Amino acid sequence: MFYIEKMGDEYFTFLTECTSPKACTILLRGPSKDILNEIDRNLADAMAVARNVVLNPRLIPGGGAVEMAVARALTEAGATGVAGKEKEVAGAAQGAVFKAVADALEVIPRTLVQNAGGNAIRVLTELRAKHAAGEHTWGIDGHVGKITDMKTYGLYESASVKIQTLKTAIEATRVLLRVDDIVQATRKDKSGGGGGGAPAVQDMGQGADGEGGEPEMP
């Protein structure tokens, strides 16, 4: 069915009741452009999540549960050492790297607690105790700033997005660690000698006292 409908000050063309349609259009309406832009971004994010779930149907608990579980595993690996490392210096350096990454990952649940107005130290201690007991699905309830089981709460994230986020963070860190020094380019002062201007030429028609006149002949 084909028809034209006026909405507000504009006309829209509609094709409905199509047989096996291959494409569709979502019409967004709102009281202002700012609200429409926000709705557009939220809809794009929701469609991207649905696409990731369809292409890679794996979900993981949200609320910082994955970050805390990975941080705990890295902390244990850094404390006990990794098999195959014979030199103590290398093992200690690797343990320090694991500890740094673990501390960075714990920023996610800590930020969730702080944004909810909770006590970050106390809540993170409780969350670490839950993960130490093997309950890796526990995370942060962003509404009240307390720990809860994400399976019961029903908060999940796309595994593909989380994996890509961790990979991007590690790759960015490796790029920054490869930087030995930073060379800052300074802009030359235009009024100085390096400004590229023509050199000043003294007027030969002026005497020593700065007054004009013909040069004296010996």
Backbone hydrogen bonds in HBPLUS format (Angstrom, degrees):
<---DONOR---> <-ACCEPTOR-->    atom                        ^
c    i                          cat <-CA-CA->   ^        H-A-AA   ^      H-
h    n   atom  resd res      DA  || num        DHA   H-A  angle D-A-AA Bond
n    s   type  num  typ     dist DA aas  dist angle  dist       angle   num
A0016-THR N   A0001-MET O   2.84 MM  15  5.05 157.2  1.89 147.2 152.0     1
A0003-TYR N   A0014-PHE O   3.10 MM  11  5.45 155.8  2.16 145.7 151.7     2
A0014-PHE N   A0003-TYR O   2.84 MM  11  5.45 171.1  1.85 174.5 176.4     3
A0005-GLU N   A0012-PHE O   2.87 MM   7  5.35 161.6  1.90 156.6 161.4     4
A0012-PHE N   A0005-GLU O   2.81 MM   7  5.35 162.3  1.84 150.4 156.3     5
A0007-MET N   A0010-GLU O   2.85 MM   3  5.63 156.5  1.91 169.3 176.9     6
A0010-GLU N   A0007-MET O   3.30 MM   3  5.63 168.1  2.32 125.8 125.4     7
A0036-LEU N   A0032-SER O   3.10 MM   4  6.32 156.1  2.15 142.7 149.9     8
A0037-ASN N   A0033-LYS O   2.84 MM   4  6.03 156.5  1.89 149.8 155.6     9
A0038-GLU N   A0034-ASP O   3.04 MM   4  6.29 153.1  2.12 143.4 150.6    10
A0039-ILE N   A0035-ILE O   2.90 MM   4  6.15 159.8  1.94 150.4 156.0    11
A0040-ASP N   A0036-LEU O   2.83 MM   4  6.01 153.2  1.90 146.4 154.4    12
A0041-ARG N   A0037-ASN O   3.01 MM   4  6.26 156.9  2.06 145.5 150.5    13
A0042-ASN N   A0038-GLU O   2.98 MM   4  6.23 163.8  2.01 150.9 155.5    14
A0043-LEU N   A0039-ILE O   2.88 MM   4  6.02 157.3  1.93 148.8 155.1    15
A0044-ALA N   A0040-ASP O   2.96 MM   4  6.13 156.5  2.01 145.6 152.2    16
A0045-ASP N   A0041-ARG O   2.96 MM   4  6.21 157.4  2.01 149.8 155.5    17
A0046-ALA N   A0042-ASN O   2.95 MM   4  6.18 158.7  2.00 146.2 152.2    18
A0047-MET N   A0043-LEU O   2.91 MM   4  6.12 160.0  1.95 151.8 156.7    19
A0048-ALA N   A0044-ALA O   2.97 MM   4  6.13 148.8  2.07 141.5 150.3    20
A0049-VAL N   A0045-ASP O   2.96 MM   4  6.24 153.7  2.03 148.6 155.3    21
A0050-ALA N   A0046-ALA O   2.98 MM   4  6.26 160.1  2.02 147.3 152.7    22
A0051-ARG N   A0047-MET O   2.89 MM   4  6.10 152.5  1.97 143.0 150.7    23
A0052-ASN N   A0048-ALA O   2.95 MM   4  6.21 159.3  1.99 147.9 153.0    24
A0053-VAL N   A0049-VAL O   2.96 MM   4  6.20 154.9  2.02 150.2 157.1    25
A0054-VAL N   A0050-ALA O   3.02 MM   4  6.22 150.3  2.11 143.9 151.7    26
A0055-LEU N   A0051-ARG O   2.94 MM   4  6.18 165.5  1.97 155.7 159.1    27
A0056-ASN N   A0052-ASN O   2.75 MM   4  5.66 156.6  1.81 144.4 152.2    28
A0058-ARG N   A0056-ASN O   2.67 MM   2  5.71 137.7  1.84 114.3  99.8    29
A0159-ALA N   A0058-ARG O   3.02 MM 101  5.53 168.8  2.03 149.0 145.3    30
A0060-ILE N   A0157-GLU O   2.89 MM  97  5.31 157.8  1.94 148.1 155.4    31
A0157-GLU N   A0060-ILE O   2.72 MM  97  5.31 157.0  1.77 157.5 165.7    32
A0062-GLY N   A0155-LEU O   3.10 MM  93  5.51 164.2  2.12 129.7 127.5    33
A0065-ALA N   A0062-GLY O   3.30 MM   3  5.71 161.3  2.34 109.3 114.8    34
A0140-ILE N   A0063-GLY O   2.76 MM  77  4.75 160.3  1.80 128.3 134.8    35
A0068-MET N   A0064-GLY O   3.05 MM   4  6.14 158.0  2.10 144.3 150.0    36
A0069-ALA N   A0065-ALA O   2.97 MM   4  6.15 155.9  2.03 145.6 152.5    37
A0070-VAL N   A0066-VAL O   2.91 MM   4  6.12 164.8  1.93 156.8 160.2    38
A0071-ALA N   A0067-GLU O   2.90 MM   4  6.00 155.8  1.96 143.5 151.1    39
A0072-ARG N   A0068-MET O   2.93 MM   4  6.09 155.7  1.99 146.2 152.0    40
A0073-ALA N   A0069-ALA O   3.08 MM   4  6.30 159.4  2.12 145.3 150.7    41
A0074-LEU N   A0070-VAL O   2.93 MM   4  6.15 157.1  1.98 150.5 156.7    42
A0075-THR N   A0071-ALA O   2.93 MM   4  6.09 154.1  2.00 145.2 152.6    43
A0076-GLU N   A0072-ARG O   3.01 MM   4  6.24 160.3  2.05 150.2 154.8    44
A0077-ALA N   A0073-ALA O   2.96 MM   4  6.15 156.6  2.01 143.4 150.4    45
A0078-GLY N   A0074-LEU O   2.86 MM   4  6.03 154.0  1.92 147.4 154.2    46
A0079-ALA N   A0075-THR O   3.02 MM   4  6.19 142.0  2.17 141.0 150.9    47
A0080-THR N   A0076-GLU O   2.96 MM   4  6.07 165.3  1.98 155.3 158.2    48
A0081-GLY N   A0077-ALA O   2.92 MM   4  5.49 136.5  2.11 134.6 144.7    49
A0091-GLY N   A0087-LYS O   3.09 MM   4  6.34 157.0  2.14 145.1 151.9    50
A0092-ALA N   A0088-GLU O   2.84 MM   4  6.04 157.8  1.89 151.0 156.3    51
A0093-ALA N   A0089-VAL O   2.98 MM   4  6.19 157.5  2.03 148.2 154.3    52
A0094-GLN N   A0090-ALA O   2.98 MM   4  6.16 158.6  2.03 146.8 152.6    53
A0095-GLY N   A0091-GLY O   2.92 MM   4  6.10 150.0  2.01 142.9 151.6    54
A0096-ALA N   A0092-ALA O   2.99 MM   4  6.25 148.1  2.10 143.2 151.1    55
A0097-VAL N   A0093-ALA O   3.07 MM   4  6.40 149.1  2.17 143.7 152.0    56
A0098-PHE N   A0094-GLN O   2.95 MM   4  6.25 162.2  1.98 151.4 155.7    57
A0099-LYS N   A0095-GLY O   2.95 MM   4  6.15 156.3  2.01 144.9 151.5    58
A0100-ALA N   A0096-ALA O   3.00 MM   4  6.20 151.0  2.09 142.1 149.5    59
A0101-VAL N   A0097-VAL O   3.03 MM   4  6.31 162.4  2.06 155.3 159.1    60
A0102-ALA N   A0098-PHE O   2.92 MM   4  6.10 155.6  1.98 147.3 154.7    61
A0103-ASP N   A0099-LYS O   2.96 MM   4  6.16 156.9  2.01 146.2 151.8    62
A0104-ALA N   A0100-ALA O   3.04 MM   4  6.28 151.0  2.13 142.6 150.6    63
A0105-LEU N   A0101-VAL O   2.98 MM   4  6.26 151.2  2.07 147.3 154.6    64
A0106-GLU N   A0102-ALA O   3.09 MM   4  6.34 146.3  2.21 145.6 154.3    65
A0107-VAL N   A0104-ALA O   3.24 MM   3  5.50 157.4  2.29 103.7 110.5    66
A0108-ILE N   A0105-LEU O   3.26 MM   3  6.04 152.9  2.34 118.2 122.4    67
A0110-ARG N   A0106-GLU O   3.22 MM   4  6.27 156.5  2.28 144.0 151.1    68
A0111-THR N   A0107-VAL O   2.82 MM   4  5.90 153.9  1.89 147.1 153.4    69
A0112-LEU N   A0108-ILE O   3.12 MM   4  6.41 155.3  2.19 150.4 157.2    70
A0113-VAL N   A0109-PRO O   3.06 MM   4  6.31 155.3  2.13 147.1 152.6    71
A0114-GLN N   A0110-ARG O   2.98 MM   4  6.23 163.6  2.00 151.0 155.6    72
A0115-ASN N   A0111-THR O   2.88 MM   4  6.01 160.0  1.92 151.0 156.1    73
A0116-ALA N   A0112-LEU O   3.23 MM   4  6.35 139.3  2.40 135.5 145.1    74
A0116-ALA N   A0113-VAL O   3.18 MM   3  5.22 128.2  2.46  95.3 108.7    75
A0118-GLY N   A0113-VAL O   2.96 MM   5  5.19 163.9  1.98 154.3 149.2    76
A0117-GLY N   A0114-GLN O   3.07 MM   3  5.04 156.4  2.13 101.2 108.5    77
A0123-VAL N   A0119-ASN O   2.99 MM   4  6.04 168.5  2.00 159.1 162.9    78
A0124-LEU N   A0120-ALA O   2.95 MM   4  5.86 161.0  1.99 144.0 149.9    79
A0125-THR N   A0121-ILE O   3.09 MM   4  6.18 148.4  2.20 139.8 148.3    80
A0126-GLU N   A0122-ARG O   3.08 MM   4  6.39 154.5  2.15 145.3 151.7    81
A0127-LEU N   A0123-VAL O   2.89 MM   4  6.18 152.4  1.97 147.4 155.8    82
A0128-ARG N   A0124-LEU O   2.88 MM   4  6.05 155.6  1.94 146.5 152.4    83
A0129-ALA N   A0125-THR O   3.08 MM   4  6.29 152.8  2.15 142.3 149.5    84
A0130-LYS N   A0126-GLU O   3.07 MM   4  6.36 151.1  2.16 144.6 151.8    85
A0131-HIS N   A0127-LEU O   3.07 MM   4  6.35 162.7  2.10 150.8 154.6    86
A0132-ALA N   A0128-ARG O   2.83 MM   4  6.00 145.9  1.95 144.7 155.0    87
A0133-ALA N   A0129-ALA O   3.10 MM   4  6.28 134.5  2.31 136.9 147.6    88
A0133-ALA N   A0130-LYS O   3.15 MM   3  5.18 131.3  2.40  93.8 106.7    89
A0135-GLU N   A0130-LYS O   3.05 MM   5  5.45 155.2  2.12 154.8 147.4    90
A0134-GLY N   A0131-HIS O   3.08 MM   3  5.04 159.7  2.12 102.3 107.2    91
A0150-MET N   A0137-THR O   2.94 MM  13  5.69 162.6  1.97 145.4 148.2    92
A0139-GLY N   A0148-THR O   2.89 MM   9  5.67 162.9  1.92 167.8 164.9    93
A0148-THR N   A0139-GLY O   2.96 MM   9  5.67 149.6  2.05 141.5 148.8    94
A0141-ASP N   A0146-LYS O   2.74 MM   5  5.44 172.7  1.75 164.7 167.3    95
A0145-GLY N   A0141-ASP O   2.77 MM   4  5.39 145.5  1.89 162.4 171.6    96
A0153-TYR N   A0149-ASP O   2.82 MM   4  6.03 158.6  1.87 151.8 159.2    97
A0154-GLY N   A0150-MET O   2.75 MM   4  5.60 138.0  1.93 132.5 141.9    98
A0155-LEU N   A0150-MET O   3.25 MM   5  5.40 144.5  2.39 137.3 146.3    99
A0162-LYS N   A0158-SER O   3.22 MM   4  6.48 163.2  2.25 149.4 153.8   100
A0163-ILE N   A0159-ALA O   2.93 MM   4  6.07 161.5  1.96 152.3 157.3   101
A0164-GLN N   A0160-SER O   3.06 MM   4  6.15 161.5  2.09 142.9 148.1   102
A0165-THR N   A0161-VAL O   2.93 MM   4  6.10 148.9  2.02 144.2 153.2   103
A0166-LEU N   A0162-LYS O   3.06 MM   4  6.32 161.5  2.10 150.3 153.7   104
A0167-LYS N   A0163-ILE O   2.99 MM   4  6.23 159.6  2.03 149.5 155.5   105
A0168-THR N   A0164-GLN O   2.93 MM   4  6.06 160.6  1.96 147.2 152.3   106
A0169-ALA N   A0165-THR O   3.02 MM   4  6.23 157.9  2.07 148.0 153.9   107
A0170-ILE N   A0166-LEU O   3.04 MM   4  6.25 163.1  2.07 150.7 154.6   108
A0171-GLU N   A0167-LYS O   2.93 MM   4  6.10 163.4  1.96 152.4 157.4   109
A0172-ALA N   A0168-THR O   2.92 MM   4  6.04 157.9  1.97 147.5 153.6   110
A0173-THR N   A0169-ALA O   3.05 MM   4  6.23 151.8  2.13 142.6 150.2   111
A0174-ARG N   A0170-ILE O   2.97 MM   4  6.25 153.8  2.04 148.1 155.1   112
A0175-VAL N   A0171-GLU O   3.04 MM   4  6.29 153.4  2.12 146.5 153.4   113
A0176-LEU N   A0172-ALA O   3.10 MM   4  6.36 159.1  2.14 146.7 151.6   114
A0177-LEU N   A0173-THR O   2.94 MM   4  6.16 152.9  2.02 148.0 155.7   115
A0178-ARG N   A0174-ARG O   3.19 MM   4  6.35 132.5  2.43 138.9 149.4   116
A0178-ARG N   A0175-VAL O   3.28 MM   3  5.34 138.0  2.47  96.1 107.3   117
A0179-VAL N   A0176-LEU O   3.19 MM   3  5.48 158.1  2.24 106.9 113.5   118
A0192-GLY N   A0189-ASP O   3.17 MM   3  5.37 154.7  2.24 104.8 112.5   119
A0195-GLY N   A0192-GLY O   3.41 MM   3  5.60 155.7  2.47 111.6 110.9   120
A0213-GLY N   A0205-GLY O   3.20 MM   8  6.01 134.3  2.42 170.0 175.5   121
A0207-GLY N   A0211-GLU O   3.00 MM   4  5.66 167.2  2.01 152.9 154.8   122
A0210-GLY N   A0207-GLY O   3.24 MM   3  5.31 163.4  2.27 103.9 108.3   123
